[in-house]
Amino acid sequence: MAIIPILILAAGRSRRMRGRDKLLEDVDGLPLLHRQIAKAEATGQPVFVAVPPDAIARRAIIEESKATALIVADADEGLSASLRSGVAQLPDAPAFLVMLGDLVALETADLLAVLGARNAAPDALIWRGTSADGKPGHPILFDASLRPDFAGLAGDKGADALVKKHTGATHLVALPDARARFDLDTPEDWDAWRLTRT
């Protein structure tokens, strides 16, 4: 498999967590961000993590790994800033994989499935994970030819418009259950999820 950098988006402010950082929430004895980096590193691909400049605890987790922190100076602008800045800082490669830092159910096998889809559907430009019932989610693999389009992203919609523009060149990869879409945004979400794991 070619060298495909993985970009973990971890520059959000967790505003709905009311003072808690969801990327530092405990998952099986480790902070969520630590778990996500480990799952990504297990693919054998280089891992990069987009973070705001003042996220000291997140950056400390990254420094304990082999991943590289990418500082997003204008992270408060929203998801588009993370993508715009993060993608611009990635090394040259034939494609790059984007995953959300808070998708707690994603496994290494899911990342490998989307990475492998590039060989299975070589004519596509985007390879995207979906839930088992076909709802689009993450991770998303982008062909390098789309990289310049990220420079123009703005607002908090991320790459939605870019992905929609290339619907006809998108190959969907069904992942188990709702792993491609399952996130936990509030303390109540986390409490309810933990009750299902005891």
N, C-alpha and C positions, 0 to 999 in steps of 0.2 A: 504494500500500500504506500502511496506517495505521502510525503510529509504534509499534513494538513493541520495548521494551528487551530486550537480550540479557544474561543473567546468566551469567558464566563462574565456575564453582566452582573456586577455587584456594586453598582454606584448609587443605587436607590437609597432613600432616606427612611424607609420603613415607617412612614408617617401614621399609618393605621395601627401601628403597634403601640401607640401611646407611650413613647419613651423607651421601649425595648427595641433592640436591633434583631430582626428576625434572622439575619445571617449568622448571628451568634447564638441562636436558640439551640438547645441540646438535642441532638439526634444520636441515639445509641452511644451516649457518653462523649460525643464530640460536637463542636460547633457546626452548624449546618454548612458554613462556607468551607470548613476543613473537609467535610464529607464530599461536597461537590467537587472540590479540587482533586481529591483522591480518586473519585469515580472517573474524572476526566483523564487524570494521569495514567490510570490503568489501561487506557486505550493504546498507550505507547506514543501518543502524539504530544507535541509541545503545548503547554497550557498557559494562557494569559488571562489575567483577571482585571477588569476595568473597575476602578475604585475612585471615590472622591479623595482630594488631597488630605482631608482631615480625619479620615477613617483609620485611626491609629490601631485599633484592635483588629480590624480586618487585615490591615497591612502586616501586622505581626503574624497572623495565621499564614499569609502568603509567604512570608520570609522563612517559615518553618518547612515549606514545601519546595519542590523544584519549579513551581510556577513563577511567572513574572508579573509583577504589578504594573498596570498601565494607568497612569494618573489622568483622571478626567477633570480638568480644571473647572469646567462649566457644568458639573453634574446636576446642579439644581435646576437646570433647564428641563431635565427629564430624560426619558429613554433614548430619544434621538441623539442627544449629546453623547451619551455613553457609546452608542453605536458609531457615531461619526468620529469621535476621538479614538475609540478602541480599535476600530477597523483601520484607521489611518496609521496606527502604531504597530500593526501586525507585520511580521516579516513577509516578504514575497513568497507566494505559494500558489499552486494551481486552483485552490479553493480554500475556504475557511468555514469552520463550524461555530455557530453562535448558540449558546445555551443560557437560559435564565438561571441566576444563582439561587432562586428560591423554589425551584421545582423539586421538592423534597423526595419524590418517589422515583425519580430518574435513576437508572442503573447504567453501569458501563456497557452492558449488552445493548441498551437502547442507543447509546452514542455510536457504538460500532455498527449497528444496523443502518443508521442514517449515513455514516461514513461509507459503508459498503455499497449503499444504493447508487453511489456515483459510478461504480463499475457496472452495476446492473442496468442503469439507465443513463448511458453516457451522453445522450443528446439533450438531456435536461440542463437547466441553468440553476435550478433550486431543487434541493431534496429536503423534504420537510416531514418531521415526525407528526403523527396524529394519534388520537385516542383509538382504542380498539374499534369504536363505532364510526371512525372516520372524521372526527372533528379536528381541525388543524391545530397544532401546538408547536412545541419545541422538543428537541433542538432543530435548527435549520442550517443546512449546508448551502453555501453560496459559491457559485463559480467565480473565479478571480475576475472575469470580465465585468462583473457587476460592482466591483470594488469602487470605481469612481462615483457611482451613484450614491454611495453613502455620504459623500462630502456635502451633499445638499440637503440632508435630513434636518428637520426642525420640529420643535414641539414635543409632545409626549406620546405620539402614536408609533414611535419606533420606525420599523421598516415596513409598516403595513402597506403603504402606497406602492412601494417598490415591489413587494411580493405580489400584490394584486395586479400590477402591470405585467407580471410574467407568469400569470396563472397557467397559460398554455404551455409553459416550459417548466412546470413544477411537477416533480415526481413525489407522490405521497408514500410515506412508510408507516404502516400501522404498527403501533407499539402496544404492549399489553395494557389492559384496563384503561385508566385515565392518566397514566404516568406522564404523558406529553403535556398535560394541562393542569395537573394537580398542584396548587400552591396554597399556602397558609398565610393570610394577610393580617389577621387580628389575633390578640391574645386568646379570644374565645375559640378561634379556629384551631390554634395550637392545643388548647386544653381538650377540645373535642377529639382531635386526632390522637392525642396521647392516650385517651381512654380506650381507643380502638386497639392499642398496641400492648395493653397490660393483660 
